[in-house]
Amino acid sequence: MNTRAVVLSACCLFGACAKQVPSPAPVEPPRASSSQRSETFPELVDAIFAASFDFAPSNGTAVGRHAYDARLEDWSRPRIEARLRELEALLGRLRAVDSEQLSFDERVDARALESQLLAEQYELGVVRGWETNPMMYAGLPGGAIDGLMKRDFAPKAERLRSVIARLKAVPAVFAAGKANLGTPPKEFTDLALRMTKGSVGFFEGSVATWARDAAGGDAALLAEFTAANAAAISAVQDYSRWLRDELLPRSTGRYALGEERFLTKLRYEEMIDLPLSELLARGEANLEKDYRDFVATAKRIDPRKTPAQVMHSLEDDHPTAKDLIPTVRRSVEGVREFLVAKDLVTIPSEVRPHVEETPPYARSGSFASMDTPGAYETKATEAFYYITPVESDWDAKHQEEHLRLYNAPVVSIINIHEVWPGHYLQFLYAPRFPTKVRKLVSVGSNAEGWAHYAEQMMLDQGYGDGDPKLRLAQLSEALLRDCRYVAGIKLHTAGWTVEQAANLFHEKCFQQPANAYEEARRGAYNPTYLYYTFGKLEVQRLARDYMSAKGTSLKQFHDAFVSQGSLPLPLVRELLLR
């Protein structure tokens, strides 16, 4: 999972949180009168992002705009309704631009902006996850605070003052959630409960420890933090009780979007515009192809066992709970060394990511993720490769099934996806993306598609020296994404239950039952997670077309692709093949 914020997405599940005091309806940035010069495209781009950061200040922090550090989102109904009016006005201004007066690159950027503004408008106005997903509110406070603590972009005391400002807003986060939420799906409320339980420990432990160090000898500053943190912890605990006692009993809502909303969401967010039948056929065909390859590879390893038994035998060699993070830390550098030796892509930085536990507030079903500095971050270079540990309240069977995922061959593939040359490499290029739009807009089919493409590409180029166990691991990860593709469509357009989807993950993707259920439940709240496989297939097709048209090497394609940012893939195709 790529955790870098898509700046124009207002309702991403784990953004930041509400402002301390609800703000009035935003004033639209002034436009030039008829007697003045017309608004230029760069000025309009600036206005669009200024409005976006005003609505989601924690995204400003995430991309390196630190004027927003002490501000937090207001997700009250009046503010969201004001944002919807603002989006309509911004879309009108964007559509009023004379495209004939724009350069080729500006026309591409304008289309990307329109698509993302439409996606946010559709999410807020039609899908309305802020009325149905308590996970949004559960994850907001931790994400907002952690974003200030973990990167050293300013003196600690200065960042502590911003932490305090955001802590004071935490009660407003949950007040907005209580006011907005109606009858969510039970699956969402269950996960929100897990997240709030983890958040209490996060604020009591990690945040308090960091703050004591950051305050130094300033007793008054520490006292102000202590009071704000205590109020935040109380608010989290109160929200957790409310989830359990009031929201869970009425969590009878349906997660399924239906065909029309599913396809519209996909078209706006990813610029994927296919009939449902064709979209599903692609996913099912790739699932069957990868399944056949998996079975054949398993027979190469041990023809006496079933494919599932072969995969389980790989999983037998896994780290303990205590050694999980150290094991991953030791394994990352070898992938980079291969990438350099084979000269497959230009690596623009020597900075390495930190391997850490997934923060408790973000443990919503993912097993690994990458959190990188924003494109405008000039001081802090810290990037975090997160691995999700076992939970203390899991039984022994669940813990064992979770740890089995982190066997050595699979961890190697995850390292490729998350770090080299997947998410981390792509985002090392972010400061040099050619335009502001390409620095600040990111879509899943590009970022996740590239990272998933990298898994197969690295083995095809010789990583692992043809080890069938590593190929089986790569195919297991491919099957996982294929099952996400099919499950997402079936969950939201064909009436599938989470249990039916979990069975698909278990039977066709060889996932352990506990992991299969986590993956299936993710599809309930992340309906378009087909973007992994769809994106991979599109990047593969673009690689073939680019090298054929330009007569270039694979490295030249990789350098060209990662240099353009994470725009929707149809736009990247136009940029590379113009």
C-alpha positions as CSV (number, residue, x, y, z in Angstrom):
1,M,0.0,0.0,0.0
2,N,1.2,3.4,-0.9
3,T,0.5,5.9,1.9
4,R,1.5,9.1,0.2
5,A,-1.5,11.4,0.2
6,V,-3.4,12.1,-3.0
7,V,-3.7,15.8,-2.4
8,L,-7.0,16.4,-4.0
9,S,-8.7,13.4,-2.4
10,A,-10.7,14.7,0.6
11,C,-11.9,11.5,2.0
12,C,-8.9,9.2,1.9
13,L,-9.3,7.0,4.9
14,F,-6.2,8.0,6.9
15,G,-5.7,11.7,6.3
16,A,-5.6,14.2,9.1
17,C,-8.2,15.5,11.3
18,A,-10.7,18.3,12.1
19,K,-9.8,21.9,13.0
20,Q,-10.2,23.0,16.6
21,V,-12.8,25.6,15.7
22,P,-15.1,25.0,12.7
23,S,-14.2,27.6,10.0
24,P,-16.7,29.6,8.0
25,A,-17.5,28.7,4.5
26,P,-14.3,29.4,2.4
27,V,-14.1,32.5,0.3
28,E,-13.3,31.6,-3.3
29,P,-9.9,33.0,-4.3
30,P,-10.4,36.3,-6.1
31,R,-10.6,36.3,-9.8
32,A,-9.6,39.0,-12.2
33,S,-12.3,41.4,-13.3
34,S,-13.1,42.0,-16.9
35,S,-10.9,45.1,-16.9
36,Q,-8.0,43.1,-15.6
37,R,-5.8,40.5,-17.2
38,S,-7.2,36.9,-17.5
39,E,-6.3,34.3,-14.9
40,T,-3.2,32.3,-16.1
41,F,-3.2,28.5,-15.9
42,P,-0.3,28.5,-13.3
43,E,-2.3,30.9,-11.2
44,L,-5.4,28.7,-11.4
45,V,-3.2,25.7,-10.4
46,D,-2.0,27.6,-7.4
47,A,-5.6,28.5,-6.4
48,I,-6.8,24.9,-6.7
49,F,-4.1,23.6,-4.5
50,A,-4.4,26.5,-2.0
51,A,-8.1,25.6,-1.6
52,S,-7.2,21.9,-1.3
53,F,-4.7,22.6,1.5
54,D,-7.2,24.9,3.2
55,F,-9.7,22.0,3.3
56,A,-7.0,19.4,4.2
57,P,-4.1,21.2,6.0
58,S,-2.5,17.9,7.0
59,N,-1.9,17.2,3.4
60,G,0.0,20.5,3.2
61,T,2.2,19.2,6.0
62,A,2.6,15.8,4.2
63,V,3.9,17.4,0.9
64,G,6.2,19.8,2.8
65,R,4.1,23.0,3.0
66,H,4.7,23.7,6.7
67,A,2.5,26.8,6.9
68,Y,-0.3,24.3,7.6
69,D,1.4,22.4,10.4
70,A,-0.8,23.9,13.3
71,R,-4.0,23.6,11.3
72,L,-6.3,20.6,11.1
73,E,-9.2,19.6,8.9
74,D,-12.8,20.5,9.7
75,W,-15.0,17.6,8.6
76,S,-18.2,19.0,10.0
77,R,-21.2,18.9,7.6
78,P,-21.2,22.7,6.9
79,R,-17.5,22.6,6.0
80,I,-17.9,19.6,3.7
81,E,-20.9,21.2,2.0
82,A,-18.9,24.4,1.5
83,R,-16.1,22.4,0.0
84,L,-18.6,20.9,-2.5
85,R,-19.6,24.4,-3.6
86,E,-16.0,25.4,-3.9
87,L,-15.2,22.3,-6.0
88,E,-18.0,23.3,-8.4
89,A,-16.6,26.8,-8.7
90,L,-13.1,25.5,-9.3
91,L,-14.3,23.1,-12.0
92,G,-16.1,26.0,-13.7
93,R,-12.9,28.1,-13.7
94,L,-10.9,25.2,-15.0
95,R,-13.3,24.5,-17.9
96,A,-13.3,28.1,-18.8
97,V,-9.6,28.0,-19.6
98,D,-8.9,28.2,-23.4
99,S,-7.1,24.9,-24.0
100,E,-5.7,26.3,-27.3
101,Q,-3.7,28.8,-25.3
102,L,-2.1,26.0,-23.2
103,S,1.1,24.1,-23.9
104,F,0.9,20.4,-24.5
105,D,2.1,19.7,-20.9
106,E,-0.4,22.2,-19.5
107,R,-3.3,20.5,-21.3
108,V,-2.2,17.2,-19.8
109,D,-2.1,18.8,-16.3
110,A,-5.5,20.4,-16.8
111,R,-7.1,17.1,-17.6
112,A,-5.4,15.5,-14.5
113,L,-6.8,18.3,-12.4
114,E,-10.3,18.1,-13.7
115,S,-10.3,14.3,-13.2
116,Q,-9.2,14.7,-9.6
117,L,-11.6,17.5,-8.8
118,L,-14.4,15.4,-10.2
119,A,-13.2,12.5,-8.1
120,E,-13.3,14.5,-4.9
121,Q,-16.7,16.0,-5.8
122,Y,-18.1,12.6,-6.4
123,E,-16.7,11.1,-3.2
124,L,-18.0,14.0,-1.0
125,G,-21.3,14.5,-2.8
126,V,-22.4,11.1,-4.0
127,V,-20.4,8.3,-2.4
128,R,-20.4,10.3,0.9
129,G,-18.0,8.1,2.8
130,W,-17.9,10.7,5.6
131,E,-21.5,9.5,6.4
132,T,-20.8,5.8,6.3
133,N,-17.2,5.1,7.3
134,P,-16.2,5.6,11.0
135,M,-12.6,4.5,10.0
136,M,-12.0,8.0,8.6
137,Y,-12.5,9.6,11.9
138,A,-10.7,6.8,13.8
139,G,-7.5,7.3,11.7
140,L,-7.4,11.0,11.4
141,P,-5.9,12.1,14.8
142,G,-3.0,9.7,14.8
143,G,-2.1,10.4,11.2
144,A,-2.1,14.2,11.8
145,I,0.1,14.0,14.9
146,D,2.5,11.4,13.6
147,G,3.1,13.5,10.5
148,L,4.6,16.2,12.7
149,M,6.6,13.9,15.0
150,K,8.4,11.5,12.6
151,R,10.1,13.9,10.3
152,D,12.7,16.4,11.5
153,F,11.7,19.4,9.3
154,A,11.8,21.9,12.2
155,P,13.1,22.1,15.8
156,K,11.3,19.7,18.1
157,A,9.9,22.4,20.3
158,E,8.4,24.1,17.3
159,R,6.8,20.9,16.1
160,L,5.6,20.2,19.6
161,R,3.6,23.4,19.5
162,S,1.9,22.2,16.3
163,V,1.3,18.9,17.9
164,I,-0.4,20.6,20.7
165,A,-2.6,22.6,18.3
166,R,-3.7,19.4,16.6
167,L,-4.3,17.6,19.8
168,K,-6.6,20.3,20.9
169,A,-8.7,19.6,17.8
170,V,-9.1,15.9,18.5
171,P,-12.4,16.1,20.3
172,A,-13.8,18.0,17.2
173,V,-12.8,15.0,15.0
174,F,-15.0,12.7,16.9
175,A,-17.8,15.2,17.4
176,A,-17.9,15.4,13.6
177,G,-17.9,11.7,13.2
178,K,-20.7,11.2,15.7
179,A,-22.8,13.9,14.0
180,N,-22.1,12.6,10.4
181,L,-22.3,8.9,10.7
182,G,-25.5,7.1,10.1
183,T,-25.7,3.3,9.5
184,P,-22.3,2.1,8.3
185,P,-21.4,-1.4,7.3
186,K,-20.5,-3.6,10.3
187,E,-17.1,-4.3,8.6
188,F,-16.2,-0.6,8.8
189,T,-17.2,-0.2,12.4
190,D,-15.2,-3.3,13.4
191,L,-12.1,-1.9,11.9
192,A,-12.7,1.5,13.4
193,L,-12.8,-0.1,16.8
194,R,-9.4,-1.8,16.2
195,M,-8.0,1.5,15.1
196,T,-9.2,3.5,18.1
197,K,-7.9,0.9,20.5
198,G,-4.5,1.2,18.9
199,S,-4.7,5.0,19.0
200,V,-5.1,5.1,22.7
201,G,-1.7,3.3,23.2
202,F,-0.2,5.5,20.5
203,F,-1.1,8.7,22.3
204,E,-0.3,7.4,25.8
205,G,3.1,5.9,24.7
206,S,4.8,7.2,21.5
207,V,3.3,10.7,21.5
208,A,3.9,11.3,25.2
209,T,7.5,10.0,25.1
210,W,8.3,12.1,22.0
211,A,6.8,15.2,23.6
212,R,8.8,14.9,26.8
213,D,12.0,14.9,24.8
214,A,10.8,17.7,22.5
215,A,9.8,20.0,25.4
216,G,13.3,19.8,26.8
217,G,13.4,21.9,29.9
218,D,10.3,24.0,29.1
219,A,7.9,23.0,31.9
220,A,5.1,25.2,30.7
221,L,5.2,23.8,27.2
222,L,5.2,20.2,28.5
223,A,2.3,21.1,30.8
224,E,0.3,22.4,27.9
225,F,1.0,19.3,26.0
226,T,0.0,17.0,28.9
227,A,-3.4,18.7,29.2
228,A,-4.0,18.6,25.5
229,N,-2.9,14.9,25.2
230,A,-5.1,13.9,28.1
231,A,-8.1,15.5,26.5
232,A,-7.3,13.8,23.2
233,I,-6.9,10.3,24.9
234,S,-10.2,10.9,26.6
235,A,-11.9,11.8,23.3
236,V,-10.5,8.7,21.6
237,Q,-11.7,6.4,24.4
238,D,-15.1,8.1,24.3
239,Y,-15.3,7.5,20.6
240,S,-14.3,3.9,21.0
241,R,-17.1,3.4,23.5
242,W,-19.5,5.1,21.2
243,L,-18.5,2.9,18.3
244,R,-19.0,-0.2,20.5
245,D,-22.2,0.8,22.3
246,E,-24.1,3.0,19.9
247,L,-22.7,2.7,16.3
248,L,-22.0,-1.1,16.2
249,P,-25.6,-2.1,17.0
250,R,-26.9,0.0,14.1
251,S,-24.1,-0.9,11.7
252,T,-26.4,-2.6,9.2
253,G,-25.5,-0.6,6.1
254,R,-24.3,-2.0,2.8
255,Y,-20.8,-1.4,1.5
256,A,-21.6,-2.2,-2.1
257,L,-21.5,0.8,-4.4
258,G,-23.4,-0.7,-7.3
259,E,-22.2,-0.8,-10.9
260,E,-22.9,2.8,-11.8
261,R,-21.1,4.4,-8.8
262,F,-18.3,1.8,-9.0
263,L,-17.5,2.6,-12.6
264,T,-17.9,6.4,-12.1
265,K,-15.5,6.4,-9.2
266,L,-13.0,4.4,-11.2
267,R,-13.3,6.7,-14.2
268,Y,-12.8,9.9,-12.2
269,E,-10.1,8.6,-9.9
270,E,-8.0,6.6,-12.3
271,M,-9.3,7.6,-15.8
272,I,-10.2,3.9,-16.4
273,D,-13.2,3.9,-18.6
274,L,-14.3,0.4,-19.6
275,P,-17.6,-1.5,-19.5
276,L,-17.9,-3.7,-16.4
277,S,-18.0,-6.9,-18.5
278,E,-14.7,-6.1,-20.2
279,L,-13.1,-4.8,-17.0
280,L,-14.0,-8.0,-15.1
281,A,-12.9,-10.3,-18.0
282,R,-9.4,-8.8,-17.9
283,G,-9.1,-9.5,-14.2
284,E,-10.4,-13.0,-14.4
285,A,-8.2,-13.8,-17.4
286,N,-5.1,-12.6,-15.6
287,L,-6.1,-14.5,-12.4
288,E,-6.4,-17.7,-14.4
289,K,-3.1,-17.2,-16.1
290,D,-1.2,-16.5,-12.9
291,Y,-3.0,-19.4,-11.2
292,R,-1.7,-21.8,-13.9
293,D,1.8,-20.4,-13.7
294,F,1.7,-20.8,-9.9
295,V,0.6,-24.4,-10.1
296,A,3.3,-25.2,-12.6
297,T,6.0,-23.5,-10.5
298,A,4.9,-25.3,-7.4
299,K,5.3,-28.6,-9.2
300,R,8.9,-27.6,-10.1
301,I,9.6,-27.2,-6.4
302,D,7.9,-30.4,-5.1
303,P,5.7,-32.4,-7.5
304,R,4.5,-34.6,-4.6
305,K,2.7,-31.8,-2.9
306,T,-0.3,-29.7,-3.8
307,P,0.3,-26.1,-4.8
308,A,-1.1,-25.0,-1.4
309,Q,1.2,-27.4,0.5
310,V,4.2,-26.1,-1.4
311,M,3.3,-22.5,-0.6
312,H,2.7,-23.5,3.1
313,S,6.1,-25.1,3.1
314,L,7.7,-21.8,2.1
315,E,5.8,-20.1,4.9
316,D,7.2,-22.5,7.5
317,D,10.4,-20.4,7.6
318,H,9.1,-17.1,9.0
319,P,10.4,-14.7,11.7
320,T,9.1,-14.6,15.2
321,A,7.0,-11.7,16.3
322,K,10.0,-10.2,18.1
323,D,12.3,-10.6,15.1
324,L,9.8,-9.5,12.4
325,I,11.1,-5.9,11.9
326,P,14.8,-6.7,12.3
327,T,14.4,-9.5,9.6
328,V,12.9,-7.1,7.1
329,R,15.6,-4.5,7.9
330,R,18.3,-7.0,7.1
331,S,16.7,-8.0,3.8
332,V,16.2,-4.7,2.0
333,E,19.7,-3.7,0.8
334,G,20.2,-6.8,-1.4
335,V,17.4,-5.7,-3.7
336,R,19.0,-2.3,-4.2
337,E,22.4,-3.9,-4.9
338,F,20.8,-6.0,-7.7
339,L,19.1,-3.0,-9.2
340,V,22.4,-1.1,-9.3
341,A,24.4,-4.0,-10.7
342,K,21.9,-4.6,-13.5
343,D,21.6,-0.9,-14.2
344,L,17.8,-1.1,-14.6
345,V,16.9,2.5,-13.5
346,T,18.7,5.6,-12.3
347,I,18.5,6.0,-8.5
348,P,18.6,9.7,-7.7
349,S,19.5,9.5,-4.0
350,E,21.6,7.5,-1.5
351,V,19.0,8.0,1.3
352,R,17.5,4.8,2.6
353,P,14.1,4.4,4.2
354,H,13.6,3.5,7.9
355,V,11.9,0.1,8.5
356,E,9.4,0.5,11.4
357,E,6.2,-1.0,12.7
358,T,3.0,0.3,11.1
359,P,1.6,2.9,13.5
360,P,-1.4,1.6,15.5
361,Y,-3.8,4.1,14.1
362,A,-3.1,2.9,10.6
363,R,-3.5,-0.9,11.1
364,S,-6.5,-1.4,9.0
365,G,-5.7,-4.6,7.1
366,S,-2.5,-3.8,5.2
367,F,0.7,-5.9,5.8
368,A,3.3,-3.4,4.5
369,S,3.3,0.2,3.3
370,M,5.6,3.1,2.3
371,D,5.5,6.6,3.7
372,T,7.8,9.0,1.9
373,P,8.6,12.7,2.2
374,G,6.5,15.1,0.1
375,A,7.7,16.6,-3.1
376,Y,8.1,20.0,-1.4
377,E,9.9,18.8,1.7
378,T,13.3,20.5,1.7
379,K,14.6,19.6,5.2
380,A,13.3,16.2,6.3
381,T,14.4,13.2,4.3
382,E,12.9,10.5,6.5
383,A,10.9,7.8,4.7
384,F,9.2,5.0,6.5
385,Y,8.8,1.4,5.3
386,Y,6.1,0.1,7.6
387,I,5.6,-3.6,8.5
388,T,2.4,-4.5,10.4
389,P,3.2,-6.5,13.6
390,V,1.0,-9.0,15.4
391,E,-1.6,-7.6,17.7
392,S,-1.3,-8.5,21.4
393,D,-5.0,-9.5,21.6
394,W,-4.8,-12.0,18.7
395,D,-4.9,-15.6,19.5
396,A,-1.9,-17.8,18.7
397,K,-3.5,-19.1,15.5
398,H,-4.0,-15.6,14.1
399,Q,-0.5,-14.5,15.1
400,E,1.0,-17.6,13.4
401,E,-1.0,-17.0,10.2
402,H,0.0,-13.4,10.1
403,L,3.7,-14.1,10.6
404,R,3.7,-16.8,7.9
405,L,3.2,-14.1,5.3
406,Y,6.6,-12.7,6.1
407,N,8.6,-15.7,4.9
408,A,11.9,-14.9,3.2
409,P,10.8,-15.2,-0.5
410,V,7.6,-13.2,0.0
411,V,9.5,-10.5,2.0
412,S,11.9,-10.1,-1.0
413,I,8.9,-9.4,-3.3
414,I,7.4,-7.0,-0.8
415,N,10.8,-5.2,-0.6
416,I,10.7,-4.8,-4.4
417,H,7.2,-3.4,-4.3
418,E,7.5,-1.0,-1.4
419,V,11.2,0.1,-1.8
420,W,13.4,-0.9,-4.8
421,P,12.4,0.0,-7.4
422,G,8.8,0.4,-6.3
423,H,7.2,3.1,-4.3
424,Y,10.3,4.5,-2.6
425,L,12.2,4.9,-5.9
426,Q,9.3,6.5,-7.6
427,F,8.8,9.0,-4.8
428,L,12.6,9.8,-4.7
429,Y,11.9,11.4,-8.1
430,A,9.0,13.5,-6.7
431,P,11.1,16.7,-6.1
432,R,12.1,16.7,-9.8
433,F,8.7,16.0,-11.3
434,P,8.3,18.7,-14.0
435,T,5.2,20.5,-12.9
436,K,3.3,21.3,-9.7
437,V,0.4,19.1,-10.7
438,R,2.7,16.1,-11.2
439,K,4.3,16.7,-7.8
440,L,0.9,16.8,-6.1
441,V,-1.4,14.4,-7.9
442,S,-1.0,10.7,-7.5
443,V,-3.3,7.8,-8.5
444,G,-3.3,4.2,-7.5
445,S,-3.1,2.6,-11.0
446,N,0.2,4.5,-11.6
447,A,1.9,4.2,-8.1
448,E,0.6,0.7,-7.3
449,G,0.7,-0.4,-10.9
450,W,4.4,0.6,-11.2
451,A,5.3,-1.2,-7.9
452,H,3.5,-4.3,-8.9
453,Y,5.0,-4.2,-12.3
454,A,8.5,-4.0,-10.7
455,E,7.9,-7.4,-8.9
456,Q,7.7,-9.4,-12.1
457,M,10.2,-7.2,-14.0
458,M,13.0,-7.8,-11.4
459,L,12.6,-11.6,-11.5
460,D,12.4,-11.5,-15.3
461,Q,15.7,-9.6,-15.3
462,G,17.4,-12.2,-13.2
463,Y,16.8,-11.3,-9.5
464,G,17.1,-14.5,-7.5
465,D,19.0,-16.4,-10.2
466,G,15.9,-18.3,-11.3
467,D,15.0,-19.6,-7.8
468,P,11.6,-21.2,-8.2
469,K,10.7,-20.4,-4.6
470,L,11.2,-16.7,-5.4
471,R,9.1,-17.0,-8.6
472,L,6.4,-18.8,-6.5
473,A,6.4,-15.9,-4.1
474,Q,6.2,-13.4,-7.0
475,L,3.2,-15.3,-8.4
476,S,1.6,-15.5,-5.0
477,E,1.8,-11.7,-4.8
478,A,0.4,-11.5,-8.3
479,L,-2.5,-13.8,-7.4
480,L,-3.2,-11.6,-4.4
481,R,-3.6,-8.6,-6.6
482,D,-5.6,-10.5,-9.1
483,C,-8.0,-11.6,-6.4
484,R,-8.3,-8.0,-5.2
485,Y,-9.2,-7.1,-8.8
486,V,-12.0,-9.7,-9.0
487,A,-13.1,-9.3,-5.4
488,G,-13.5,-5.6,-5.6
489,I,-15.8,-5.8,-8.6
490,K,-17.8,-8.7,-7.1
491,L,-18.2,-7.1,-3.7
492,H,-19.5,-3.9,-5.1
493,T,-21.4,-4.9,-8.2
494,A,-22.4,-8.6,-7.8
495,G,-23.6,-8.9,-4.3
496,W,-20.7,-10.8,-2.9
497,T,-20.2,-11.0,0.9
498,V,-16.8,-10.5,2.5
499,E,-16.9,-14.2,3.4
500,Q,-17.3,-15.1,-0.3
501,A,-14.4,-12.8,-1.2
502,A,-12.3,-14.3,1.5
503,N,-12.9,-17.7,0.1
504,L,-11.6,-16.5,-3.3
505,F,-8.4,-15.3,-1.6
506,H,-8.0,-18.6,0.2
507,E,-8.8,-20.9,-2.7
508,K,-7.3,-19.1,-5.6
509,C,-4.6,-17.0,-4.0
510,F,-3.4,-19.5,-1.3
511,Q,-3.8,-17.0,1.5
512,Q,-4.1,-18.1,5.1
513,P,-7.7,-17.8,6.4
514,A,-7.0,-14.8,8.7
515,N,-5.1,-13.0,6.0
516,A,-7.7,-13.9,3.4
517,Y,-10.4,-12.3,5.5
518,E,-8.4,-9.1,6.0
519,E,-7.8,-8.8,2.3
520,A,-11.5,-9.3,1.5
521,R,-12.6,-6.8,4.1
522,R,-10.3,-4.3,2.6
523,G,-12.2,-4.6,-0.6
524,A,-15.4,-3.4,1.2
525,Y,-13.9,0.0,1.9
526,N,-11.3,0.2,-0.9
527,P,-13.5,-0.8,-3.8
528,T,-11.2,0.1,-6.7
529,Y,-8.2,-1.9,-5.5
530,L,-8.1,-3.5,-8.9
531,Y,-5.6,-0.7,-9.7
532,Y,-2.7,-3.0,-8.8
533,T,-3.2,-5.5,-11.5
534,F,-4.8,-3.1,-14.0
535,G,-1.9,-0.7,-13.6
536,K,0.7,-3.4,-13.9
537,L,-0.8,-4.6,-17.2
538,E,-0.9,-1.1,-18.5
539,V,2.7,-0.4,-17.5
540,Q,3.8,-3.6,-19.2
541,R,2.0,-2.5,-22.4
542,L,3.4,1.0,-22.3
543,A,6.9,-0.4,-21.8
544,R,6.6,-2.5,-25.0
545,D,5.1,0.3,-27.0
546,Y,7.7,2.9,-25.7
547,M,10.7,0.7,-26.4
548,S,9.3,-0.2,-29.9
549,A,8.5,3.4,-30.9
550,K,11.6,5.0,-29.4
551,G,14.1,2.2,-29.9
552,T,15.2,2.5,-26.3
553,S,16.4,0.2,-23.5
554,L,14.3,-1.0,-20.6
555,K,16.3,1.4,-18.3
556,Q,15.5,4.3,-20.6
557,F,11.8,3.4,-20.3
558,H,12.0,3.2,-16.5
559,D,13.7,6.5,-16.3
560,A,11.2,8.1,-18.5
561,F,8.2,6.6,-16.6
562,V,9.3,7.5,-13.1
563,S,10.2,11.0,-14.1
564,Q,6.6,12.1,-14.9
565,G,5.0,11.5,-11.6
566,S,2.0,9.4,-10.7
567,L,-0.6,10.8,-13.1
568,P,-3.4,8.6,-14.5
569,L,-1.8,6.2,-16.9
570,P,-3.6,7.4,-20.1
571,L,-1.9,10.8,-19.5
572,V,1.5,9.2,-18.9
573,R,1.1,7.3,-22.2
574,E,0.5,10.6,-24.0
575,L,3.5,12.2,-22.4
576,L,5.9,9.4,-23.2
577,L,4.6,8.7,-26.7
578,R,4.0,12.3,-27.9
